[in-house]
Structures are given as structure tokens and as C-alpha cells.
């Protein structure tokens, strides 16, 4: 990666970095940030069992909601940059609070995070900014939903309005399924996140994830990615937080990318500015490439997971400078990211039962892992009293590899997966099927 007209001398002290979050996304951010020679220490709150295996990294056990204690600790540690990973602290306004205490923060304030924590607000936002998206209805009761569902000629997509860890979207095949999904949300499946339901027309086409680093005015694009949301092979089963991903996404043509910039990204940033929302962080655009062009399915106010684990190994040690530039509103607009000439892929190993009920606390055994251009980012792990690695989440490990083509990438990833074992381990064997030539020969 090269940052035009910039050297490390132009940057303020970047010795001590804090990352907030406990998943694979945060571990991959820590892994790429620690590669910078200026960085001496990367702290994670709370991190997970894999965080401490990353060079220069240390976990901090503290409650981020105890703001007085948090600020005292960050001042004591002389934290130079804070990166907030998950959506919940962003939605709760943690970035606003820390900025008021004079910390440099990468992550939007509560007003910007509304792009993710209220789907109905985001849809109204897109409508006001004339951003291409599907037709939608905001409903406040099951009766209201019933009328719209039955008057529609096709089954509608059903979404909980608030945060639901990537599991609040239902894509039913019938009106009955549609109604059942709406009923489950209104009956409290996602708590207060389901007080409002968004119904959307179903649009068709491949999905792609695009990430824009934004300093409030200017932006910079990261490599695109394709995520696999469904639990089972052939993209069947319930939605999850993500079962795997690959980057970059070959389906994103130059023509599509130009349209995405001009019709989606730039109008989004313009609308944020129009509403006096100073957005300093990453904007995730979940897009569908339809016959009539790219359309927005959803916004997220943070790096995707597992897309982040997939993309970070393509970055180089200057990545942390870009995060600081966004936090300081310092992007010039001329930065260029010279990513690795390799491609990257990620497969998620999950607990049996995910995304519904699952058990944790099972020992994880790692065999002979190929570490050549391969990473294992812990997503949901903990340590026993004896220091043994245990499962501690629905998504347990992110197995990531890079190589010159996707066939080699996934060959390595699945070879590593076969060296990993814990009770109930589950993963999809077809991650990256869109770009694996060898997969189609054998299927």
C-alpha cells in the first residue's frame, strides 16, 4: 500500500493503539496494525483467546460501559488511536464520548451509526438521497404487516429494524413464511430490535460488499469482497453473521464500480454532510448487482465479519495510517492503496447449532497448520484455567489464506480446516464456489 506524498514522519505518535471488540474482525485489525514499525503495543478490550497470540497485543479486562474507569486507563496507557470494531458500542455513542475526551477515534458517532442500527431510518435516508435500493414499507404492528404481505404479488423480505447480529433478515419463499417471520420478530425474537419491522421487495442478483474509509468529507475504497450469509451449502438455510468470504470480488466490473461511486457512495457521504453527521469510520455497503444496476441492500457502520478477516492480509503495514487520517479528518482524496497482488479467502468454523442454540466450552485441537500466507483469527474462543483453548461462541475460528488464485487459496484453507478439531465443528465446503474453477469440476 502506498500513501501518496506521505511518510511516517507526517504522522503523530502512533505507539499505543486500542481496539474495542472480541471477534475475528478485531483480531485481524490487530494483526495488520501491529505490523507497523511505529506501533509498540496494541490493546484489545476485551479481545479473545487468540488476541494474545498476535505480536505486540495485550488484552484488557474492563467494562467499556464504566466510562470513568475506561478514560483513566486509556490516559494511563497513553492511547494514540482507538478503533471501535462492533456495532453496539458505536450505536451506544462510545465514539462521541471518547472524542469529547480528546481521543482520536476511528468509528462513527451515534448519529452515523444509525445507518446500521435502524434499517427503517437507513431506507428513508436512501430514499431522500435518491440512492438505488428496493421498495420498502416500515410497519409497527403485525396487522399492518399482514395487509402489506397479502397485497403484494410476491413474498417480501422481512427485517427486524434494529441490531440482530446479522440474523434479523428473513428471505421467505411464501406469504405464509413471510407472515411467520414478521410474527416472530414482533413477538420478541430480537427484543427491542423488533419493535419495528421493515418489509422490502425482493430484488435479484449477486451480492457484493464494498468498504469506504471515510474522514467525514473524503473517502477511500478498500478491496471488495463477497460474503456467504447462509448457513448451508448452495446458499441454503438461515442467515448467519457470515460463513466465509473472498476478496477481491471479480464480478465487480469497472463500470459497476463507477456507478457505485457516483450513484451510491458519494450521494451517501453528501447526505450525511447535509444532515450534519460527521462520519469518521468505515461505511460498509451491502450491495446487489441487479439487471438495472447496483442497489443497496444495507449499510453497516463497521468492518464486515468475515470480510475484514479476508481483506486485512491484503493490506500492508501503512494501513494504520489510513485509520488515523480518517480519525483526524486528514484524507487528501489522492491516497492509493496498492494491495497485495494475491487474492484472499476465509472459511468460518462454527459451533454445532449456530446460528440458533449451541453449546460452548469444547477443547480445540490444532494439528499441522500451514502458516505460509495463512492466518487463523480466533472469533469465539476462551482459555481454560489450565490454558487450553476452548470454544466460546457460535463462530469459533476464521481460517484465512492468500495465494495467486482462488483455487489455491481455498485448497490451503480447507487443508488447514482438516487439521482443526472440536466437538460439533461445522463449516461450509463451498465457500468461494463462484470463483473456484476446481470446485465446479468436482461438483
N, C-alpha and C positions, 0 to 999 in steps of 0.2 A: 504494500500500500504506500503510495506517495502522497504527501500533503503539500500541494504547491506552495512555494515561497515560504515554507515553514520549516524551522528546525526546532529541536528540543529546547534551544535557548529562549525561544519565544514564549515558552510555557512557564506558568507559575510553578511553584513547588508541587510535585505530584508524587510524594513519597508514600503517603498513607491513604489507602482507598478503603471505603466501606461499601459492601454490597448487602442489601437487605433482601432476604428470601431464603428458601430452604430446598429448592429443587434443582433439577438438571440444568435449567436455564441459568441459574445463579452460579453454579459450579463452572459452566462453560464460560461465562463472563469473567469469573475469577481467573480461570486458566489462561485466557488471552490477555487479560490486564497484567498479570504477573510477569508476562514475557518482556514487558518494557523495562529497560535498564534503570530508568529513574525510579521506578516503583520499588519500595523497600518492603512494604507489608500490605497485604490485602486481608481485611477483616470481614467476616460474614456473620450476620445476625438473622436467623440462628444457624444457617448452613445445615449440613447433614454429615453423616459419617465419612463421605467422600471428600468433603471440603478440606480436611486436614491432610489429605494425601497430595494436595496440589501445592507446588512450591510457593513459599512466602505467605501461605494462607493460615489464618487462625480464626477459630470460631469464638464468638462472644455469646455467653448465655445471659440474655437480659430481655426484658419486656419492652418492645418498642412503643407500647402504649403508655409506659411510665416516662413521659417526655422530659421531666426534670432530670431524672437519672440518666436518660439517654444523652441529653445535651452535655451533661457534666462529663460523661465517659468520652464522648466524641471530642470535646475540648481537651481533655487529658491526653487522648491519643493523637492529637493534632491532625485530625482527618482533613485531607485536602480535597476530596471529591466523594460524594455519596451517590451511589447508583441504586435506585429502588426497582427491584425486579417485579414483584407480583402486583396484581390489580387492586387488592383490598386496601393496603396502606395508601395507595395513590387515591383511591375513592374516598378514603377517610381524611384526606388532606395533609398527610405527613410531609409531602414535599413543600407545601406552603409554610408549614410550621418551621421546618428546618431552614428554609430560605430566610425567614424573618429573624432567625438566629445567626444569620450571616454565613451559612454553609453553602458551598457550591453543590447543587443537586441536579442530577440527570433524572428527569421524571416529571411529568406534568402535575400541575396543581389540581385541586378537586374539580375546578370548573372544566379543565381539559379532559380529565378522566371520565367525565360524564359521557364522552363518546363511546365508552365501553360499558359503564355501569347503568346506563339507561338506554335500552335499544329503541324505545319509542322516541326519546329525545334525539338520538342519533339519526333516526329516519326522518324526523321533522327537519333536522339540520341539513341533511342531504337534499331534501325537497326544497328548502329555502335557497340552497346554494346551486340548485339545478344540477346536482351530481347524479349520474345514471345509477338507478337502483330499481328494485322490484316494487310494484304497487303494494301498499300495506294498509292495515287497519289497527288502530290502538283500541283495545277493549278492556272494560273494567269489571265485567261480570260474565258468568257462563251463559246467561240468557242472550246477552249481546253477541257473544262469540257464536252461539248456536245459529242465530239469524244469518250472520255473515257466512258461516261454513255451509249452511244449507242453500244459500242463494248463489254460491259460487259454482261454476260449471266443472271445476276441477278441485281435488284436495289441496288444501293450503298448508304452507309451512307454519308451525306453531312454535313461538318462542316465549320463554319467560323474560320479562322486561329487564330484570336485574342480573347480578352476577350469579353464575351457577357452575363455575369451574369447567366451562366448556361442554356441560352436559344438558343445558337448558333449551336445546334446539331439537325439534321433532320434525321429521320429514315423512308424514303419513302417506300410505297408498290409497286410503279410502276416507270418506267423510266420517265414518264411524270412528276410525283410528284418530282422525283429526279432533273429533269431539272428546274422545277419551284422553288425548294428550292435554287439551285445554282444561278438562275437568281435573286431571291430576295436578296441574300447575295451580289452579285456583284452590284446590284442596290442601295446598301447603307443601307440595313435593320439594319446593325450593325456598320455603319460608317466605319472608317478606319480598324476596326477589320475584315472587309470582303474584303479587297484588295486582299487577297489570300484565296483560298478555298482548303480544304483537302477532297478528296474522299476516302472512305475506303470500303473494302469488308465487308459485313455483317456477323458477327460471332454469334453463338447461345449459350445460356446458361444463368444461373442465374448470377446476378451481386452482387459484394460484395465490400465494402470499407475497406481498410487496411491503418492504420496510423503509420508511423515510426517517432519517435522523433530522430533527428539527430544532432550531435555536429560537423559535418564535417568529422568525421572518423568512429565513432561508432554510433549504433542506438539502439532503444528500441521500442518494439511494444506496442501499445495501444489495447484495445479490438476491435474486428472487428465490422462492422455494415452493415446493408442493408438499402439503401435509396430507396424511391419511387419517381422517377423523373417525371412521367406522371401526368397530372392534374386530370384525371378522374379515377374512379374505374375500376378494372380489367386491370390496367396499360394501359389505352387508353388516347387519347388526346395529346396535345402538351407537349413538355418538359418544365419543370419549374426549379427553383432553388432547388426544393425538397419539397415534400408534407408531409413527415414524415419519420421515420426511427426506427430501433430497434437494440439493441446490448445486448450480442454478437450474431453473425450470426451462427446458428447451422450447416449450410451447409459447413462451413469451417472445413474440416477434418484435422487431424494431418498430413496426407500425403500431402494434398494440401498446408497446411501452410509451411511444409518443402520445398516443391517445390517453393513456393512464395519467401521464404527467399533466397534460393540458386540460383534460376533462374531469379528473378526479383529485390528484394530489394538490395541484396549485389552487383550484377552487376551494379545497378543504382548508388550506392554510389561510387563504383570503377570507373565508367565512369566520374562521377562528379570530382573525385580527379584527374583523368587522364587529364581532361580539366582545372585543377587548379581552380575549382569552390569550394569555401569553404562554404558549405551549413550548416547553423546553424538555424534549424527550424523544422517544420513538413513537411514530404512528404506524400501526400495523393495519394494512388494507387487505382484508379478506375479499378477494375478487372472483367473479365468474366470467369466463370469456364466452359470451353468448354470440349467436349469429349476428346480432345487431351491434356487437362490440362489448368491451369490458364493462361490467356493472359491479357495484359494491354490495357484498353480502353483509359485511360487518366491519366495524372498526375495533381495534384493541388499542389500549393506551400503554402497552408494554411489548417487549420482545415475545414472539410466539414460543411455545414449548411444545414440540421438539425442534421447531425451525431454528431457534437460537443455537442449540447444541450442534446443528448441522452446519450453520453458517460461520460460527466463530473460528473453526480451524482454517477457514479460507482467508481470514484476516492476518495482518502481521502486527508487530509489536507497537505500531503507532496508533492502533485503534483507540486506546485510552485517550489520546489527544483529541480525537473527534468528540468523544463524550464530554470532555471538559469544554471544548469550544461551544457545544450546544448549551451546556450549563451556563456559560458566560455570555451567550448571545454573540458569538465571535466567528460564526461561519462566514467565509468570504463569498461562497457560492461557486468558487473555482476549484474547490477540493476535488481530487480524483482518487478513487480507491482502486489501486492496482491489486486485484485479488489474485490468489494463487491460480495457476493455470490448470489446477486439478479440479475435480468435481467431488462432492461430498454427500454422504448418505448416513441416515440414522435409523436404527430399529429400537423400539422400546420393548423391554421385558417387563411384563406386568404380573401382578398377583392374581391367582385364580379367583374369578368372581367380579373383578373390576369390569365396568365402572359402577357396579352395584355393591352388594355386600362382599367383603373379602376379609381374610384373616392375615395378621402380620406376626412378626417375631420369628420367622423361619431363618435358619442359618444359610448364608450364601457361600457357595464354594466356587472359587475361580481356578480353572485349570491353566493350561499353557496358552496365555493370551498373546496374540501377535500385536506388538505395540508400534510397529512400523507404519506411520501415518494412520494410527488408530487410537481412539480415546474411549475410555469408559467414564461417563459422567454419572455419578450417583444421583438418582432422582428422589427415591424414597427409601433411605437406609438409616440405620442407627447401629450403635455398638453395644454389645452385652457388657456386663460387669467384667467379664474376662477379656474384653477387647475383640470379641468375634463379631463379624459383620452380619447384620440381621436385616430382614425386610421390614419396612416401616411405612409403606404407602401402597397405593394402587398401582402407580407406575414406579417401578423399582430402579431400573438401570437404563441409561441411554447408551447404546453401543454405536459408535460413530467411526467411520473410516473415510479416507480420501484416496483417490488414485486417478489415472488418466481417463478412465471411462467408468460408467455406472456398473457394468457387469463385474469389473474387478472390485469396485467399492463394496458391492453387496455380497460378493463371494467372500471377501475378508470379514465383513460384518457378521455373516451367518456362521462362518468358521469360528469366530470368537464366541458367538452365542452358544454354539455347541460345547464350548468349554466352561459355560456358566450353568450352575445348577442351584435351585432352591425349590422347596416343596410348592407345587402348583404353578411353576413358571409357565407363562403363556406369552407368545408373540406371533405376529403375522409373518408368514413366509413370503408374502408377495409385495412387500414394501418396495416402491420404485418400479412396479411392474410396467409402468408407462414408458420407462427408459431402459429397461433391461432386455437386450436382444436375446440373451441366452434363456431368460425366463420363458419367453414365448416359444422358443424352440422345444422346450421340455413340457409345455402345457397346452 
